[in-house]
């Protein structure tokens, strides 16, 4: 039997406690600054070195790292990664205290922190600060996420290092407490703040309600990410912030010049938005690795049902699924019809999370190898819990194929890699969604399908109109996608002098459904007060990420080092982390060396450690290379140790995965929160798997049962199954049908009345398939439609108006 051990452990399995964690969040409009303070104490009788691994948002700009030991404060500097490692090793070998913070070279949302030579009995307080943009949700809320868990990152077969199987430990066993407070300010009133965790009541700081504070309620358990949703009144207003340069920085440099951040919300004509495309090639790529088991895979099956019923006649589609291997339903995309839809649904009902690991690269290559179908724009939908180790390689493949498709991505569950999910959508010109906690997958996925069915925005250009003597250098990559109501951010470096009253103007031009359109924003060049260097750091992070992607593409060429040099220079100048730099802090103190042998807390005899940073706990598991441990593991069914994989023993371990493969695991408990049921009830894994063992079993949910019965054309058939879905007998449904009306017309009107009468709370999920049904009805030119609607309302006990049904 395996013992669940948490915390940083010594050789006697005694914890080296993380005493407390404090997280302070400051949100200004749509930009967040996060400060995490972690307090540790070494209760051993020897000096200690510890390595911690933790997640951050994939687009975060880490801009400050410091450590306080006793009364000594050490602020870290940004240096080229190899130099920083050498400096860290030199410090430890000479008995000095040192701290090293590194970003993974594989994925920008994983960091490692090495704490070196913490003396016996000594406490250390570590402060980490980062800034990030908040993503806009479907309901106009701004989403802030404090990551709690880092899922296992699966390395594809054939890559050096391989994958280590690990066990899971319930995150709820972690004993640490967290204090979390947020301050929100905006030019517009703050209407509300919601969270997946209990909050104390919102406290307004002024009468305009444009400033507020909120705290996490006491007693929070660390079994999930902390998610905040912030809502402003009139949120979709374009804004511009000009930030003054750093006084000590060289004029003409990024940090020395003013930087402008523009937030644009394009609004498209309603006539264009209401016309959905009737063509396209829709490719769905579903993760069926083991971590998708239980409620996740069931919710994914239900979502695919809604997607397949909502596709327009005349389009093409295919469904791929992947794990260690990958499968497809059809050899190539097929035309959407009743026959192909039924065949696909039958295969979807049989899908389980039984394909092993998470190798997403191979199915993507397979999809891109298929020739595009003329006049059928390719739309790719990717569903995954984001557990891959080759994030940058995957994103780079999508970027290379961005000219031939749009990619819509969905991160499922806590711990889904934000770098992967956001990167797929950003480079693929699509939209990213995250489904966590008790979120239903279906409404978010259907919103993305609506985006995919809207006309693509093409020929996007950005032009600047600035006063004489002022010029702008674009710091953001070109905009590749615009969606109705979705924010686009543009950063620019302003060079030159202007009067205080000077104004600038930016114009975004584009073509939509063959019509040229544009959006303009006028803004003052007067720098805002009290923004610090937040905008500069976000701009630097944006430019660094763009350069890193170029670096990935150009590997193997002679000028490989040119881009790397640019990234290092920009990272050091701005104080923002990158894949090629690290934060290094050495306590030279009074020159005294720390006595005694250094104890490393990645001892191979340790089975498990739990790390906590950026606010919440992480499960971290050691693979062991000691023969006696391998022998022991053979008799322990709950744990597997990989013979060749070694535990990390140097600060550069994370970004040097080829030598030291580390795998992270968090408990799967939150998967149960991903209930696909309308009433929010949790789905029991065992019951859901047995219920789905038969492909003939229709969905239990009444809404999904009705959707299941819809034909590809959009109509319903009058039969006992429809009567049962409506809660009636066959006789009750057939009797009130007007004599001159076709059975399919009557059945379809009844289904639409039931949806509008009983399921308005889930309208986002069935809206597209209802539009398809209404379109089918209009094409029938059926008589007595008004009479049918009245009779249907009477039968079902509803009061739905004919025009509401789209008739």
Secondary structure, DSSP 4 states (H G I P E B T S, - for coil): ------SEE-TTS-EE-EEEEEEEEEEETTEEEEEEEEEEE--SSS-EEEEEEEE--TT-EEEEEEEEETTEEEE-EEEEHHHHHHHHHHHHHTT-EEEEEEE-SS-TTEEEEEEEEE-TT-EEEEEEEEEEEPEEPTTSPEEEEE-------BPPTTSTT---------GGG----EEEEEEEE-SS-EEEEEESS-BPPPEE-STT--EEEEEBPTT--SSS-EEEEEEETT----EEEEEPPPTTSPTTSTTTSEEEEEEEE----HHHHT---S--EEEEEEE-SGGGTTHHHHHHHHHHHHHHHHSPTT-EEEEEEESSSEEESSSS-EE--HHHHHHHHHHHHT--S-S-S--HHHHHHHHHHSPPPTT--EEEEEEE---BS-HHHHHHHHHHTGGGEEEEEEEESTT--HHHHHHHHHHTTS-EEEE-TT--HHHHHHHHHHHHHSPPEEEEEEEEE--TTEEEEE-SPPP----TT-EEEEEEEEEE---TT-EEEEEEEEEETTEEEEEEEEEE-SPPSS-TTHHHHHHHHHHHHHHHHHHHHTTTSTTHHHHHHHHHHHHHHHT---TTEEEEEEE-TTSPPPPSPPEETT-TT--EEEEEETTEEEEEE-----HHHHHHHTT-TT----SS-----STTTGGGTTTS--EE---GGGGGG---STT-PPPPHHHHHHHTSSTTPPPSSHHHHHHHH--TTS----SHHHHHHTTS-HHHHHHTS-TTS-HHHHHHHHHHHHHHHH-GGGHHHHHHHHHHHHHHHHHHT-S-HHHHHHHHHHHHT----TGGGT-
